[in-house]
Amino acid sequence: MIARHWLQSIAIVGLLLVVVLLSGCYFNAFQTARTIGKGNVALTLGSGVMNVGLTGEYDWLFTPQGRITLGLTDSLDIGIQSGINVWSSGEPSFLGVAGDLKIGLIKDPESISFSLGIGVSYQPGVLGWGVQGSVYLDSNLPFLPIFFVYRPMLLLGADPLTIIHHLGGGLHLDLSDRVRVLVEIDSWNGELGGGISLDIIF
């Protein structure tokens, strides 16, 4: 029992170190205001798509992503997300890594949920290191299963320092208490995109 407690503590500290050391790029939110509950683990698999103009010419970018979330308490989650970029030419590259903490402030299953988050991320070659905040708002009404996310990101390597705004929203389609599909449309610093993911709580 004591060994298990120590292993859990080491795993949590390791995840926190990853969050502190990593950080910035086009990650879909693939999160709502819901926290997953103490001791639970969630796996999210999905893909985003956007038409980006980083070099002045637009090109389709697909971003398959995966996320693992751990419920530290009933109202506090820690998560890590990564993936790859796949350009329309078929050329893949590393998307980067993002980690965050999310605290649930309002959790009413019959009306709304509201959470705040803070995190860091890293994308090699384009945006580099960044820190971000997040605001999550869900409607839990059965006839209106929508969510909104606002995520400002401060790019630490930019000169001068630059803030990128990420706005997202969509549908959270609950297949059960532990399985749902997220369909998202977002604007990342003016670039329109979207995505779809499957979210499973274990």
C-alpha positions as CSV (number, residue, x, y, z in Angstrom):
1,M,0.0,0.0,0.0
2,I,2.8,2.4,0.9
3,A,4.8,1.5,-2.2
4,R,1.7,2.2,-4.4
5,H,1.3,5.6,-2.7
6,W,4.9,6.4,-3.4
7,L,4.7,5.3,-7.0
8,Q,1.6,7.5,-7.5
9,S,3.4,10.5,-5.8
10,I,6.4,10.0,-8.1
11,A,4.2,9.8,-11.2
12,I,2.4,13.1,-10.2
13,V,5.7,14.9,-9.5
14,G,7.0,13.6,-12.8
15,L,4.0,15.0,-14.7
16,L,4.3,18.3,-12.9
17,L,8.0,18.5,-13.9
18,V,6.9,17.8,-17.5
19,V,4.3,20.6,-17.3
20,V,6.9,23.0,-15.9
21,L,9.6,22.2,-18.4
22,L,7.4,22.0,-21.6
23,S,5.5,24.6,-23.4
24,G,2.9,26.8,-27.8
25,C,1.4,25.7,-30.9
26,Y,-1.8,24.7,-32.7
27,F,-3.2,22.2,-30.3
28,N,-6.9,21.8,-30.5
29,A,-8.4,22.4,-27.1
30,F,-10.1,19.0,-26.9
31,Q,-11.2,19.9,-23.4
32,T,-14.3,21.2,-21.7
33,A,-14.9,22.6,-18.3
34,R,-15.6,19.1,-16.9
35,T,-13.0,17.6,-14.5
36,I,-12.6,13.9,-14.5
37,G,-12.7,13.1,-10.8
38,K,-10.0,12.0,-8.3
39,G,-8.0,9.0,-9.3
40,N,-9.5,8.7,-12.8
41,V,-7.5,8.7,-16.0
42,A,-8.8,10.0,-19.3
43,L,-7.5,9.3,-22.8
44,T,-8.4,11.6,-25.6
45,L,-7.6,10.8,-29.3
46,G,-8.4,13.2,-32.1
47,S,-7.3,15.2,-35.0
48,G,-7.5,18.9,-36.0
49,V,-7.3,20.5,-39.4
50,M,-6.6,24.1,-40.5
51,N,-5.4,26.1,-43.5
52,V,-2.3,27.9,-42.4
53,G,-0.3,30.7,-44.0
54,L,2.9,30.6,-42.0
55,T,5.0,31.4,-45.1
56,G,2.5,33.7,-46.8
57,E,1.0,30.8,-48.9
58,Y,-1.8,28.8,-47.4
59,D,-1.5,25.0,-46.9
60,W,-3.7,22.4,-45.2
61,L,-2.3,21.1,-41.9
62,F,-3.7,18.0,-40.2
63,T,-2.8,17.5,-36.5
64,P,-3.5,14.1,-35.1
65,Q,-3.2,14.4,-31.3
66,G,-3.4,12.4,-28.1
67,R,-4.0,13.6,-24.5
68,I,-3.7,11.9,-21.1
69,T,-5.4,13.5,-18.1
70,L,-5.1,12.5,-14.5
71,G,-7.7,13.6,-11.8
72,L,-5.7,14.8,-8.9
73,T,-8.8,15.7,-6.9
74,D,-12.5,15.9,-7.9
75,S,-11.9,19.5,-9.1
76,L,-8.2,19.5,-10.3
77,D,-6.8,17.8,-13.4
78,I,-3.4,17.6,-14.8
79,G,-2.9,16.7,-18.5
80,I,-0.3,16.3,-21.2
81,Q,-0.9,16.4,-24.9
82,S,1.2,15.8,-28.0
83,G,0.9,14.9,-31.6
84,I,2.2,15.4,-35.1
85,N,1.7,17.8,-38.0
86,V,0.9,16.3,-41.4
87,W,1.0,18.8,-44.2
88,S,-1.1,18.4,-47.4
89,S,2.1,17.1,-49.1
90,G,2.1,14.2,-46.6
91,E,5.2,15.4,-44.8
92,P,5.0,14.8,-41.1
93,S,6.7,16.7,-38.3
94,F,6.5,16.8,-34.5
95,L,3.7,19.0,-33.3
96,G,5.1,19.6,-29.9
97,V,4.1,19.0,-26.3
98,A,1.7,20.8,-24.0
99,G,0.8,20.3,-20.3
100,D,-1.7,22.0,-18.2
101,L,-3.5,22.1,-14.9
102,K,-7.3,22.7,-14.8
103,I,-9.4,23.6,-11.8
104,G,-13.2,23.2,-11.8
105,L,-14.9,26.1,-10.1
106,I,-18.6,25.4,-11.0
107,K,-19.9,21.9,-11.7
108,D,-23.7,21.8,-12.0
109,P,-24.6,18.8,-14.2
110,E,-28.0,20.3,-14.9
111,S,-26.9,23.8,-16.0
112,I,-23.2,24.9,-16.5
113,S,-19.6,24.0,-15.7
114,F,-16.9,26.6,-15.5
115,S,-13.1,26.0,-15.1
116,L,-9.8,27.8,-15.3
117,G,-6.5,26.4,-16.5
118,I,-2.8,27.3,-16.8
119,G,-0.2,25.5,-18.8
120,V,2.9,25.5,-20.9
121,S,3.8,24.2,-24.3
122,Y,6.6,23.9,-26.8
123,Q,6.6,23.7,-30.6
124,P,9.9,23.3,-32.3
125,G,10.8,25.5,-35.2
126,V,7.8,27.8,-35.3
127,L,6.5,29.1,-32.0
128,G,8.9,27.7,-29.4
129,W,8.1,28.1,-25.7
130,G,4.9,29.6,-24.4
131,V,2.7,29.9,-21.3
132,Q,-1.0,29.9,-21.5
133,G,-4.2,30.4,-19.5
134,S,-7.5,28.8,-20.3
135,V,-11.2,29.6,-19.6
136,Y,-13.7,26.8,-20.1
137,L,-17.5,27.1,-20.1
138,D,-19.9,24.3,-20.8
139,S,-23.6,24.1,-21.2
140,N,-24.8,20.8,-19.6
141,L,-28.4,21.2,-20.8
142,P,-29.3,18.0,-22.7
143,F,-30.7,20.0,-25.7
144,L,-27.7,22.3,-25.8
145,P,-24.5,20.3,-25.2
146,I,-22.0,23.1,-26.2
147,F,-18.7,24.2,-24.8
148,F,-16.5,27.3,-25.2
149,V,-12.7,27.7,-24.6
150,Y,-10.6,30.9,-24.6
151,R,-6.8,30.3,-24.4
152,P,-4.4,33.3,-24.6
153,M,-0.8,32.2,-25.0
154,L,2.3,34.3,-24.3
155,L,5.2,33.3,-26.7
156,L,8.4,33.5,-24.6
157,G,10.8,33.5,-27.5
158,A,9.2,36.2,-29.5
159,D,10.8,39.7,-29.7
160,P,8.8,41.6,-28.7
161,L,6.7,39.3,-26.5
162,T,3.6,38.2,-28.4
163,I,0.2,37.0,-27.2
164,I,-1.7,34.5,-29.4
165,H,-5.4,34.2,-28.9
166,H,-7.1,30.8,-29.3
167,L,-10.9,30.7,-29.3
168,G,-12.8,27.5,-29.6
169,G,-16.2,26.0,-29.2
170,G,-18.3,23.1,-30.3
171,L,-20.4,20.1,-29.1
172,H,-19.7,17.6,-26.4
173,L,-21.7,14.6,-27.3
174,D,-21.9,12.3,-24.3
175,L,-22.2,8.6,-25.3
176,S,-22.1,7.6,-21.6
177,D,-20.9,9.0,-18.3
178,R,-17.3,8.1,-19.4
179,V,-17.3,8.3,-23.1
180,R,-18.0,11.3,-25.3
181,V,-17.1,12.9,-28.7
182,L,-16.0,16.5,-29.0
183,V,-16.5,18.4,-32.2
184,E,-14.7,21.7,-32.2
185,I,-14.4,24.8,-34.4
186,D,-11.7,27.3,-33.4
187,S,-9.8,30.4,-34.3
188,W,-6.1,30.3,-33.6
189,N,-4.6,33.8,-33.9
190,G,-7.0,34.4,-36.8
191,E,-6.5,31.1,-38.5
192,L,-9.7,29.1,-38.7
193,G,-9.6,25.4,-37.9
194,G,-11.5,22.5,-36.3
195,G,-11.3,19.0,-35.1
196,I,-12.9,16.0,-33.6
197,S,-11.9,13.7,-30.7
198,L,-13.0,10.7,-28.7
199,D,-12.7,11.2,-24.9
200,I,-12.7,8.1,-22.6
201,I,-12.5,8.1,-18.8
202,F,-11.1,5.0,-17.1
